Amino acid sequence: MKHFSSLLFSIIFMVLLLLPASGLTKDSSEPELTDIIVTTSNTHLLIFATVSNAFTPDMVEGVQNGLPITFVFKLQLTKLRPRWFNSDLVDIQLTHTLTYDSLKEEYTVQYSYKKGKLQKTRSLNEAKQLMAELNGLRVIDLSNLLLDAPYAIRLKATLAKNTLPLGMHYVLPFTSLWDFETDWRTIEFRY
């Protein structure tokens, strides 16, 4: 019996040792939210975040052929209340839309939350960076937060499913390969 248990332990150890090398672990090329920072300005709670591995070569080719791409960021701010229901303070969706003008050879990124503000660049790498970053997004006015109270911010990014013009989904079925959705990321903090 002792020999059987040591053999079983050895097998389990080998399986656990080989598990990271197998396909059961998360693919490093999948999009994910990274570099999440929650901080404050003098007046607002701010968030910074980046979507890593957000673009595939097919997506870049699609943009350069005139197809717009839209990233949707879902953000929730909750006041945590032990022994009671949590209180939702913010629940919003923000979009970043990337287009390419082949005549001007210029990328344009439009933000839904910056009142129509556009950022233009000739650099593909800069356009990808502008699309993938939340940079100092104002989440809530600090006057709406209680000192030393626990809060949680949840954040998720997806590629909008309907980024193609009407009817183009039937002509270009490969675009379903572009679909991505990151896992929810939760940051708990005290203000």
Backbone as numpy.savetxt, mean C-alpha at the origin, in Angstrom:
# Nx Ny Nz CAx CAy CAz Cx Cy Cz
10.71 -46.44 21.71 9.89 -45.25 21.71 10.75 -43.99 21.71
11.86 -44.05 22.45 12.75 -42.91 22.52 13.38 -42.64 21.15
13.71 -43.71 20.43 14.28 -43.57 19.09 13.27 -42.92 18.15
12.00 -43.32 18.26 10.94 -42.76 17.42 10.76 -41.26 17.68
10.76 -40.84 18.94 10.57 -39.42 19.25 11.76 -38.59 18.79
12.98 -39.10 18.89 14.14 -38.35 18.39 14.12 -38.28 16.86
13.65 -39.34 16.20 13.52 -39.33 14.75 12.46 -38.33 14.32
11.34 -38.30 15.02 10.26 -37.35 14.73 10.74 -35.91 14.95
11.48 -35.68 16.03 12.03 -34.35 16.29 12.98 -33.93 15.17
13.82 -34.85 14.69 14.75 -34.55 13.61 14.02 -34.20 12.32
12.95 -34.91 12.02 12.18 -34.64 10.82 11.51 -33.27 10.91
10.91 -32.96 12.04 10.26 -31.66 12.23 11.29 -30.54 12.12
12.46 -30.75 12.72 13.51 -29.74 12.65 13.94 -29.50 11.21
14.10 -30.56 10.42 14.51 -30.41 9.01 13.43 -29.69 8.20
12.17 -30.00 8.45 11.08 -29.33 7.73 11.08 -27.85 8.05
11.23 -27.51 9.32 11.25 -26.10 9.71 12.49 -25.39 9.15
13.59 -26.08 9.05 14.81 -25.51 8.51 14.67 -25.23 7.01
13.99 -26.10 6.30 13.83 -25.96 4.85 12.64 -25.09 4.46
11.77 -24.78 5.39 10.56 -24.01 5.08 10.83 -22.67 4.43
11.79 -21.85 4.90 12.02 -20.56 4.23 12.47 -20.71 2.78
13.12 -21.81 2.43 13.58 -22.00 1.06 12.46 -22.49 0.15
11.36 -22.94 0.73 10.26 -23.44 -0.10 9.38 -22.30 -0.55
8.41 -22.62 -1.36 7.48 -21.62 -1.89 6.41 -21.23 -0.89
6.46 -21.72 0.33 5.42 -21.42 1.31 5.61 -20.06 1.96
6.76 -19.45 1.80 6.99 -18.14 2.37 6.53 -17.06 1.40
6.38 -15.85 1.89 5.90 -14.76 1.05 6.93 -14.39 0.00
6.45 -14.19 -1.22 7.31 -13.79 -2.34 7.79 -12.37 -2.11
9.11 -12.16 -2.21 9.67 -10.84 -1.94 9.33 -9.83 -3.04
8.81 -10.32 -4.17 8.46 -9.39 -5.24 7.00 -8.95 -5.16
6.25 -9.43 -4.18 4.86 -9.01 -4.00 4.83 -7.60 -3.42
3.86 -6.81 -3.83 3.75 -5.46 -3.26 3.47 -5.53 -1.75
4.10 -4.62 -1.03 3.85 -4.53 0.41 4.08 -3.11 0.89
3.41 -2.76 1.96 3.58 -1.44 2.57 4.80 -1.48 3.47
5.71 -0.52 3.26 6.94 -0.45 4.05 7.16 0.99 4.51
8.15 1.17 5.34 8.59 2.50 5.78 7.42 3.33 6.32
6.57 2.73 7.13 5.41 3.45 7.68 5.86 4.24 8.90
5.59 5.54 8.85 5.93 6.43 9.96 4.69 7.25 10.31
4.36 7.25 11.59 3.26 8.09 12.10 3.91 9.14 12.99
3.64 10.40 12.69 4.23 11.50 13.44 3.24 12.66 13.49
3.67 13.78 14.04 2.78 14.94 14.13 3.49 16.19 13.60
2.69 17.10 13.10 3.16 18.46 12.82 2.65 19.30 13.98
2.68 20.61 13.85 2.13 21.46 14.92 0.62 21.32 15.03
-0.04 20.92 13.94 -1.50 20.92 13.92 -2.14 19.58 13.57
-1.41 18.65 12.92 -2.03 17.43 12.41 -1.23 16.17 12.72
-1.93 15.05 12.74 -1.29 13.74 12.74 -0.94 13.43 11.29
0.30 13.01 11.04 0.79 12.76 9.69 1.19 11.30 9.53
1.08 10.81 8.30 1.57 9.46 8.00 2.42 9.49 6.74
3.48 8.70 6.78 4.37 8.48 5.65 4.38 6.97 5.40
4.33 6.54 4.14 4.39 5.11 3.82 4.79 4.94 2.36
5.29 3.76 2.04 5.71 3.44 0.68 5.18 2.06 0.31
4.73 1.92 -0.93 4.36 0.61 -1.47 5.59 0.10 -2.23
6.21 -0.93 -1.71 7.37 -1.54 -2.38 6.89 -2.57 -3.40
7.65 -2.73 -4.47 7.35 -3.71 -5.52 5.98 -3.49 -6.14
5.61 -2.24 -6.35 4.27 -1.91 -6.84 4.12 -2.06 -8.34
5.20 -1.99 -9.10 5.10 -1.98 -10.56 5.73 -3.22 -11.17
5.01 -3.81 -12.12 5.55 -4.90 -12.93 5.96 -4.31 -14.28
6.81 -4.99 -15.03 7.15 -4.49 -16.37 5.92 -4.32 -17.27
4.93 -5.21 -17.13 3.71 -5.10 -17.93 2.93 -3.84 -17.57
2.92 -3.46 -16.31 2.22 -2.24 -15.89 2.90 -1.02 -16.49
4.23 -1.00 -16.46 4.97 0.13 -17.03 4.69 0.23 -18.52
4.70 -0.90 -19.21 4.41 -0.91 -20.65 2.98 -0.42 -20.91
2.04 -0.84 -20.08 0.65 -0.39 -20.24 0.52 1.11 -20.08
1.19 1.68 -19.07 1.15 3.13 -18.86 1.74 3.85 -20.06
2.85 3.36 -20.56 3.52 4.01 -21.69 2.71 3.87 -22.98
1.76 2.94 -22.99 0.85 2.79 -24.12 -0.47 3.51 -23.91
-0.57 4.33 -22.86 -1.74 5.16 -22.67 -2.76 4.68 -21.66
-2.50 3.59 -20.95 -3.44 3.09 -19.96 -3.15 3.74 -18.60
-4.14 4.37 -17.98 -3.90 4.96 -16.65 -3.86 3.86 -15.59
-3.09 4.11 -14.55 -3.03 3.20 -13.40 -3.41 4.00 -12.16
-4.26 3.41 -11.33 -4.70 4.07 -10.10 -4.42 3.18 -8.90
-3.69 3.72 -7.93 -3.49 3.06 -6.64 -4.51 3.64 -5.67
-5.14 2.77 -4.90 -6.10 3.20 -3.88 -5.50 2.87 -2.51
-5.38 3.90 -1.68 -4.90 3.73 -0.31 -6.10 3.82 0.62
-6.29 2.79 1.45 -7.37 2.79 2.43 -6.74 3.03 3.79
-7.24 4.02 4.50 -6.66 4.41 5.78 -7.77 4.52 6.82
-7.53 3.91 7.98 -8.47 3.97 9.10 -7.72 4.36 10.36
-8.27 5.31 11.09 -7.73 5.70 12.39 -8.79 5.37 13.43
-8.38 4.62 14.44 -9.31 4.16 15.47 -8.76 4.52 16.84
-9.64 5.01 17.71 -9.28 5.21 19.12 -9.57 3.90 19.83
-8.54 3.31 20.42 -8.68 2.03 21.11 -9.23 2.27 22.51
-10.26 1.51 22.87 -10.87 1.66 24.19 -11.01 0.28 24.82
-10.12 -0.04 25.76 -10.23 -1.34 26.42 -11.55 -1.45 27.17
-12.09 -2.64 27.18 -13.35 -2.94 27.87 -14.54 -2.19 27.28
-14.41 -1.71 26.04 -15.51 -1.04 25.37 -15.26 -1.10 23.87
-16.23 -0.66 23.08 -16.05 -0.67 21.63 -15.06 0.41 21.21
-14.24 0.08 20.22 -13.32 1.08 19.67 -14.10 2.14 18.92
-13.51 3.31 18.82 -14.17 4.43 18.15 -13.44 4.79 16.86
-14.13 4.68 15.73 -13.53 5.03 14.44 -13.52 6.54 14.26
-12.33 7.10 14.02 -12.20 8.55 13.84 -12.05 8.94 12.38
-11.34 8.12 11.60 -11.10 8.40 10.19 -11.23 7.08 9.42
-11.92 7.12 8.30 -12.02 5.98 7.40 -12.10 6.55 5.99
-10.95 6.60 5.30 -10.90 7.27 4.00 -10.22 6.40 2.95
-10.50 6.73 1.69 -9.80 6.16 0.55 -9.18 7.29 -0.25
-7.92 7.14 -0.58 -7.18 8.13 -1.35 -6.68 7.46 -2.62
-6.58 8.23 -3.70 -6.07 7.63 -4.94 -4.89 8.42 -5.49
-4.01 7.70 -6.13 -2.91 8.25 -6.94 -3.12 7.67 -8.34
-3.23 8.51 -9.36 -3.43 8.05 -10.72 -2.27 8.49 -11.60
-1.69 7.52 -12.31 -0.54 7.77 -13.19 -0.97 7.66 -14.64
-0.62 8.70 -15.42 -0.86 8.68 -16.87 0.44 9.10 -17.57
0.50 8.80 -18.87 1.68 9.15 -19.66 1.24 9.83 -20.94
1.86 10.96 -21.23 1.63 11.69 -22.47 2.80 11.40 -23.40
2.56 10.57 -24.43 3.66 10.15 -25.31 4.16 11.29 -26.20
3.32 12.28 -26.47 3.78 13.41 -27.29 4.77 14.29 -26.52
4.47 14.55 -25.25 5.37 15.36 -24.42 6.43 14.50 -23.72
6.27 13.16 -23.78 7.13 12.23 -23.06 7.17 12.60 -21.58
5.97 12.68 -20.99 5.84 13.18 -19.62 4.82 12.33 -18.86
5.18 11.99 -17.63 4.29 11.26 -16.72 3.58 12.28 -15.83
2.31 12.01 -15.53 1.54 12.86 -14.64 0.93 12.01 -13.53
1.11 12.45 -12.30 0.50 11.79 -11.15 -0.51 12.76 -10.55
-1.76 12.28 -10.41 -2.83 13.10 -9.84 -3.24 12.49 -8.50
-3.39 13.35 -7.50 -3.74 12.92 -6.14 -5.18 13.34 -5.84
-5.99 12.42 -5.34 -7.38 12.73 -5.04 -7.52 13.67 -3.85
-6.58 13.68 -2.96 -6.69 14.44 -1.71 -5.93 15.76 -1.74
-5.35 16.12 -2.85 -4.62 17.39 -2.95 -5.35 18.37 -3.85
-6.67 18.28 -3.88 -7.52 19.22 -4.62 -7.06 19.42 -6.06
-6.89 18.31 -6.78 -6.56 18.40 -8.20 -5.11 18.68 -8.51
-4.24 18.69 -7.50 -2.83 18.97 -7.75 -2.22 17.85 -8.58
-1.47 18.24 -9.59 -0.78 17.30 -10.46 0.72 17.45 -10.28
1.43 16.33 -10.37 2.89 16.39 -10.41 3.32 15.75 -11.71
4.17 16.46 -12.44 4.63 16.00 -13.75 6.13 15.75 -13.69
6.55 14.73 -14.43 7.96 14.39 -14.49 8.24 13.65 -15.80
9.47 13.73 -16.25 9.88 12.98 -17.44 10.53 11.65 -17.03
10.79 11.49 -15.75 11.48 10.31 -15.25 10.48 9.22 -14.82
10.63 8.04 -15.38 9.78 6.91 -14.99 10.00 6.56 -13.52
11.24 6.54 -13.08 11.53 6.19 -11.68 10.90 7.18 -10.71
10.96 8.46 -11.05 10.34 9.47 -10.19 8.82 9.31 -10.19
8.23 9.01 -11.34 6.79 8.80 -11.43 6.37 7.60 -10.58
7.14 6.52 -10.62 6.84 5.35 -9.80 6.93 5.68 -8.31
7.92 6.48 -7.95 8.09 6.88 -6.56 6.92 7.76 -6.10
6.50 8.71 -6.93 5.37 9.57 -6.59 4.09 8.75 -6.41
3.92 7.74 -7.24 2.73 6.89 -7.14 2.72 6.06 -5.87
3.88 5.57 -5.47 3.97 4.58 -4.41 4.11 5.17 -3.01
4.20 6.50 -2.88 4.44 7.08 -1.56 3.28 7.91 -1.05
3.00 7.75 0.22 2.19 8.71 0.97 3.22 9.54 1.72
3.24 10.82 1.45 4.32 11.66 1.96 3.75 12.79 2.81
3.67 12.56 4.12 3.17 13.59 5.02 1.68 13.82 4.90
0.92 12.76 4.68 -0.53 12.87 4.56 -1.14 13.30 5.89
-1.95 14.34 5.86 -2.64 14.80 7.06 -3.82 13.86 7.34
-3.77 13.19 8.49 -4.80 12.21 8.83 -5.93 12.87 9.62
-5.59 13.63 10.66 -6.60 14.25 11.51 -5.97 15.43 12.25
-6.79 16.40 12.59 -6.35 17.55 13.37 -6.04 17.08 14.79
-4.92 17.52 15.35 -4.52 17.08 16.69 -5.53 17.45 17.76
-6.32 18.48 17.54 -7.33 18.87 18.53 -8.41 17.80 18.70
-8.49 16.84 17.77 -9.47 15.75 17.86 -8.93 14.53 18.59
-7.67 14.59 19.04 -7.05 13.47 19.74 -6.87 13.81 21.22
-6.98 12.79 22.06 -6.78 12.96 23.50 -5.35 12.60 23.87
-4.75 13.37 24.75 -3.38 13.10 25.19 -3.30 11.76 25.89
-2.24 11.02 25.61 -1.92 9.73 26.22 -2.99 8.66 25.99
-3.82 8.83 24.97 -4.82 7.82 24.64 -4.26 6.88 23.57
-4.66 5.60 23.58 -4.16 4.66 22.58 -4.97 4.75 21.27
-4.23 4.71 20.15 -4.84 4.78 18.83 -4.20 3.72 17.94
-4.88 3.42 16.83 -4.33 2.50 15.82 -4.66 3.05 14.44
-3.65 3.02 13.58 -3.85 3.37 12.17 -3.70 2.08 11.37
-4.68 1.82 10.51 -4.63 0.68 9.58 -4.49 1.24 8.18
-3.62 0.62 7.38 -3.35 1.11 6.03 -3.23 -0.07 5.08
-3.79 0.12 3.88 -3.77 -0.91 2.85 -3.70 -0.22 1.50
-3.03 -0.84 0.52 -2.96 -0.29 -0.83 -3.43 -1.35 -1.82
-4.18 -0.92 -2.84 -4.62 -1.82 -3.90 -4.46 -1.11 -5.24
-4.37 -1.91 -6.27 -4.43 -1.36 -7.63 -5.89 -1.36 -8.00
-6.41 -0.19 -8.40 -7.83 -0.09 -8.74 -8.14 -1.06 -9.87
-9.22 -1.78 -9.72 -9.59 -2.80 -10.70 -10.06 -2.20 -12.02
-10.68 -1.03 -11.98 -11.26 -0.44 -13.19 -10.42 0.71 -13.71
-9.14 0.44 -13.97 -8.28 1.51 -14.45 -8.34 1.67 -15.96
-8.97 0.75 -16.66 -9.03 0.83 -18.11 -10.28 1.55 -18.57
-10.21 2.20 -19.73 -11.41 2.82 -20.28 -12.49 1.77 -20.53
-13.73 2.21 -20.58 -14.89 1.34 -20.74 -14.70 0.39 -21.93
-14.88 -0.90 -21.70 -14.79 -1.88 -22.77 -13.40 -2.43 -23.02
-12.36 -1.77 -22.55 -10.99 -2.21 -22.82 -10.63 -3.49 -22.05
-11.37 -3.79 -20.96 -11.10 -5.01 -20.20 -11.29 -6.24 -21.07
-12.21 -6.17 -22.03 -12.46 -7.30 -22.90 -11.38 -7.44 -23.97
-10.80 -6.33 -24.39 -9.77 -6.34 -25.42 -8.42 -6.74 -24.83
-8.16 -6.31 -23.60 -6.87 -6.56 -22.94 -7.06 -7.38 -21.67
-7.35 -8.68 -21.79 -7.62 -9.48 -20.60 -6.39 -9.68 -19.72
-5.17 -9.45 -20.25 -3.96 -9.66 -19.45 -3.86 -8.70 -18.29
-4.64 -7.62 -18.31 -4.53 -6.63 -17.24 -4.96 -7.20 -15.90
-5.67 -8.31 -15.88 -6.03 -8.92 -14.60 -4.77 -9.39 -13.87
-3.68 -9.59 -14.60 -2.41 -9.97 -13.97 -1.81 -8.82 -13.18
-2.29 -7.60 -13.42 -1.78 -6.44 -12.71 -2.34 -6.36 -11.30
-3.43 -7.02 -11.03 -4.12 -6.86 -9.75 -3.17 -7.10 -8.58
-3.18 -6.19 -7.64 -2.47 -6.44 -6.40 -3.21 -5.79 -5.25
-2.93 -6.32 -4.10 -3.51 -5.78 -2.88 -2.54 -6.13 -1.76
-2.12 -5.13 -1.02 -1.22 -5.40 0.09 -2.04 -5.87 1.29
-1.36 -6.44 2.24 -2.01 -6.79 3.50 -2.28 -5.51 4.28
-3.24 -5.58 5.18 -3.46 -4.45 6.09 -2.24 -4.35 7.00
-1.76 -3.15 7.20 -0.70 -2.89 8.17 -1.28 -2.04 9.29
-1.02 -2.41 10.52 -1.57 -1.70 11.66 -0.43 -1.16 12.52
-0.53 0.12 12.83 0.44 0.79 13.70 -0.32 1.29 14.93
0.04 0.79 16.11 -0.58 1.26 17.33 0.35 2.28 17.98
-0.25 3.34 18.54 0.56 4.40 19.16 -0.28 5.12 20.20
0.42 5.90 21.01 -0.24 6.77 22.00 0.10 8.20 21.61
-0.91 9.06 21.64 -0.68 10.46 21.30 -0.28 11.22 22.54
